[in-house]
Amino acid sequence: MKKVVKIVAVSAWVLPFMASAQSVTYLQNLIGGAKALLDQLVVFLVALAVVWFIFNVIRYAMSSDPEKQSQAKTRMIWGIVAIAVIVSIWGLVAILQGIFGVGTNAAGNLRPLLPQ
């Protein structure tokens, strides 16, 4: 009985979205909005990694204890690795968008890169 109640509750919540998903425009807007959100997340993560790197550079320069300097140096290296990984993934996504001919317009809606 509990399963039936759960299925009915989930269906009552999901079915209106599924009916709206039949419209290509709605689906394009949904995907475009998710992409815009992820783009902002990537920028935030890059900024966070840069701040982390700079913070550890300052810690390294201000510390006279060799152990703390070693720890700050290790964290600086991991900050550089984080920046490189984030930017590489960002670039890979851009390359895949170019290969498959998919991009977004100014409103965040999906569109083919080539004019039709």
C-alpha positions as a Python dict, from the first residue, in 0.01 Angstrom:
ca = {
    (1, 'M'): (0, 0, 0),
    (2, 'K'): (287, 236, 80),
    (3, 'K'): (435, 178, -264),
    (4, 'V'): (107, 266, -433),
    (5, 'V'): (82, 588, -233),
    (6, 'K'): (440, 680, -324),
    (7, 'I'): (381, 606, -692),
    (8, 'V'): (63, 816, -697),
    (9, 'A'): (236, 1104, -516),
    (10, 'V'): (536, 1101, -749),
    (11, 'S'): (312, 1070, -1055),
    (12, 'A'): (101, 1364, -943),
    (13, 'W'): (417, 1569, -917),
    (14, 'V'): (597, 1445, -1232),
    (15, 'L'): (317, 1409, -1488),
    (16, 'P'): (257, 1783, -1538),
    (17, 'F'): (628, 1826, -1612),
    (18, 'M'): (620, 1536, -1854),
    (19, 'A'): (326, 1689, -2036),
    (20, 'S'): (512, 2019, -2060),
    (21, 'A'): (825, 1839, -2176),
    (22, 'Q'): (646, 1749, -2498),
    (23, 'S'): (704, 2105, -2602),
    (24, 'V'): (1055, 2133, -2747),
    (25, 'T'): (1078, 2495, -2637),
    (26, 'Y'): (1019, 2402, -2274),
    (27, 'L'): (1287, 2134, -2288),
    (28, 'Q'): (1528, 2371, -2460),
    (29, 'N'): (1465, 2635, -2194),
    (30, 'L'): (1517, 2379, -1919),
    (31, 'I'): (1847, 2257, -2063),
    (32, 'G'): (1958, 2612, -2139),
    (33, 'G'): (1883, 2719, -1782),
    (34, 'A'): (2079, 2424, -1645),
    (35, 'K'): (2372, 2516, -1870),
    (36, 'A'): (2363, 2877, -1756),
    (37, 'L'): (2364, 2761, -1395),
    (38, 'L'): (2658, 2526, -1457),
    (39, 'D'): (2850, 2803, -1637),
    (40, 'Q'): (2812, 3024, -1330),
    (41, 'L'): (2918, 2734, -1109),
    (42, 'V'): (3235, 2684, -1315),
    (43, 'V'): (3325, 3052, -1286),
    (44, 'F'): (3266, 3035, -910),
    (45, 'L'): (3485, 2724, -877),
    (46, 'V'): (3768, 2882, -1076),
    (47, 'A'): (3748, 3195, -861),
    (48, 'L'): (3746, 2983, -546),
    (49, 'A'): (4053, 2787, -663),
    (50, 'V'): (4239, 3110, -744),
    (51, 'V'): (4156, 3256, -402),
    (52, 'W'): (4271, 2930, -239),
    (53, 'F'): (4600, 2946, -432),
    (54, 'I'): (4663, 3313, -343),
    (55, 'F'): (4574, 3249, 22),
    (56, 'N'): (4834, 2972, 38),
    (57, 'V'): (5096, 3185, -138),
    (58, 'I'): (5048, 3445, 135),
    (59, 'R'): (5064, 3175, 405),
    (60, 'Y'): (5387, 3043, 250),
    (61, 'A'): (5546, 3388, 233),
    (62, 'M'): (5441, 3491, 584),
    (63, 'S'): (5537, 3168, 762),
    (64, 'S'): (5880, 3111, 910),
    (65, 'D'): (5806, 2754, 1021),
    (66, 'P'): (5937, 2504, 760),
    (67, 'E'): (5652, 2262, 832),
    (68, 'K'): (5386, 2527, 767),
    (69, 'Q'): (5571, 2638, 454),
    (70, 'S'): (5573, 2279, 329),
    (71, 'Q'): (5202, 2247, 399),
    (72, 'A'): (5129, 2576, 221),
    (73, 'K'): (5342, 2467, -76),
    (74, 'T'): (5147, 2142, -104),
    (75, 'R'): (4820, 2333, -92),
    (76, 'M'): (4944, 2575, -360),
    (77, 'I'): (5020, 2281, -586),
    (78, 'W'): (4673, 2138, -528),
    (79, 'G'): (4526, 2482, -603),
    (80, 'I'): (4706, 2488, -938),
    (81, 'V'): (4589, 2133, -1011),
    (82, 'A'): (4229, 2232, -929),
    (83, 'I'): (4246, 2533, -1161),
    (84, 'A'): (4393, 2320, -1441),
    (85, 'V'): (4131, 2047, -1403),
    (86, 'I'): (3837, 2291, -1394),
    (87, 'V'): (3959, 2488, -1696),
    (88, 'S'): (4039, 2167, -1887),
    (89, 'I'): (3691, 2028, -1833),
    (90, 'W'): (3544, 2365, -1932),
    (91, 'G'): (3750, 2357, -2253),
    (92, 'L'): (3654, 1997, -2324),
    (93, 'V'): (3286, 2086, -2300),
    (94, 'A'): (3341, 2376, -2543),
    (95, 'I'): (3520, 2143, -2787),
    (96, 'L'): (3238, 1887, -2766),
    (97, 'Q'): (2983, 2163, -2827),
    (98, 'G'): (3177, 2260, -3139),
    (99, 'I'): (3204, 1901, -3261),
    (100, 'F'): (2834, 1828, -3215),
    (101, 'G'): (2725, 2172, -3335),
    (102, 'V'): (2537, 2265, -3020),
    (103, 'G'): (2555, 2594, -2832),
    (104, 'T'): (2336, 2841, -2652),
    (105, 'N'): (2203, 3178, -2751),
    (106, 'A'): (2201, 3488, -2530),
    (107, 'A'): (1883, 3371, -2352),
    (108, 'G'): (2046, 3039, -2262),
    (109, 'N'): (1832, 2841, -2507),
    (110, 'L'): (1993, 2558, -2700),
    (111, 'R'): (2047, 2624, -3067),
    (112, 'P'): (2259, 2472, -3342),
    (113, 'L'): (2582, 2664, -3400),
    (114, 'L'): (2537, 2658, -3775),
    (115, 'P'): (2252, 2861, -3927),
    (116, 'Q'): (1972, 2652, -4070),
}
